[in-house]
Amino acid sequence: MSINKTYESHKRAIVVASFGTAVTASLETSILPLETRIQQAFPEYQVVRVFTSFMVRKKLAAEGIVVKSLEEALLALAEAGYEEV
């Protein structure tokens, strides 16, 4: 999901944190629709997915799906110059 060009001078993000799921079908039917609704409600914000479960992130990474931890996402957002999270 991408940030609206109008707001590039003031980068904003919403971090959607959950335990996570390693079942891709569940990801597509539960987490993705929620993220989509948040993005539609706040189009000027970047929506960032994080999973708190290390084991879920590890399993997904083995399948080529990278999901950051909360700490990793916050650090990346800070380094990218996001001012509102």
SEVEX-111867 format. One record per residue (C-alpha): y, x, z; residue number from 1. Coordinates in pm, 1 decimal, decimal comma. Example, Ala and Ser with C-alpha at 12.3 -4.5 7.8 and 13.67 -1.06 7.14 Angstrom:
BEGIN
REC -450,0 1230,0 780,0 1
REC -106,0 1367,0 714,0 2
//
This chain:
BEGIN
REC 0,0 0,0 0,0 1
REC 342,5 135,5 -78,5 2
REC 688,5 122,2 65,7 3
REC 956,5 -83,0 -106,8 4
REC 1194,3 150,3 -297,9 5
REC 1498,0 -19,2 -140,7 6
REC 1407,7 123,4 199,4 7
REC 1331,1 483,8 105,4 8
REC 1633,3 616,5 295,3 9
REC 1496,4 468,4 619,4 10
REC 1119,5 502,7 617,3 11
REC 934,0 238,2 817,0 12
REC 566,6 190,2 887,8 13
REC 335,0 -50,5 1062,9 14
REC 18,6 104,1 1200,9 15
REC -275,0 -137,9 1202,1 16
REC -519,1 1,1 1456,4 17
REC -868,2 -128,4 1520,0 18
REC -1200,1 3,6 1642,4 19
REC -1305,6 -6,9 1278,7 20
REC -1618,2 -89,8 1089,0 21
REC -1857,6 124,0 888,7 22
REC -1973,4 -181,5 692,0 23
REC -1760,5 -183,5 378,5 24
REC -1819,4 -554,8 321,1 25
REC -1674,0 -629,0 665,8 26
REC -1384,0 -398,1 592,5 27
REC -1305,5 -597,2 278,1 28
REC -1345,1 -939,2 439,8 29
REC -1177,7 -884,2 776,7 30
REC -951,6 -579,2 800,7 31
REC -818,2 -565,4 444,7 32
REC -702,2 -931,8 441,3 33
REC -514,7 -875,1 767,2 34
REC -344,5 -564,7 628,3 35
REC -255,6 -753,8 312,0 36
REC -94,1 -1035,6 512,2 37
REC 103,8 -784,8 716,9 38
REC 221,9 -608,6 399,0 39
REC 327,6 -942,0 249,1 40
REC 518,6 -1034,8 565,8 41
REC 687,7 -693,4 587,7 42
REC 721,1 -558,8 231,7 43
REC 977,5 -297,5 338,5 44
REC 719,2 -126,1 561,5 45
REC 431,6 105,4 475,7 46
REC 110,6 -36,7 623,0 47
REC -118,7 232,0 761,3 48
REC -481,0 172,2 862,9 49
REC -627,2 361,7 1156,8 50
REC -963,6 335,3 1328,5 51
REC -1002,7 437,1 1690,8 52
REC -1377,4 500,3 1665,5 53
REC -1464,8 859,2 1580,7 54
REC -1820,1 758,0 1482,8 55
REC -1695,8 490,7 1241,5 56
REC -1449,1 735,0 1081,6 57
REC -1723,2 998,2 1054,5 58
REC -1965,6 756,5 886,2 59
REC -1700,7 637,7 641,6 60
REC -1598,8 997,3 563,6 61
REC -1960,0 1069,2 465,5 62
REC -1920,9 787,2 210,8 63
REC -1593,4 930,9 81,6 64
REC -1368,7 685,2 266,7 65
REC -1107,9 860,8 480,4 66
REC -946,2 664,2 762,7 67
REC -723,9 847,3 1008,2 68
REC -723,0 828,7 1384,8 69
REC -411,9 694,3 1554,6 70
REC -302,3 1046,2 1645,9 71
REC -353,8 1175,3 1290,6 72
REC -163,2 884,1 1140,1 73
REC 132,2 914,1 1378,6 74
REC 156,4 1287,2 1313,7 75
REC 141,1 1235,4 936,2 76
REC 409,2 964,9 953,0 77
REC 636,1 1187,0 1161,9 78
REC 586,0 1478,0 922,9 79
REC 664,6 1246,6 628,9 80
REC 995,4 1150,8 788,6 81
REC 920,8 797,1 899,4 82
REC 1189,0 683,7 1141,9 83
REC 1045,4 351,3 1256,5 84
REC 680,4 295,9 1341,2 85
//
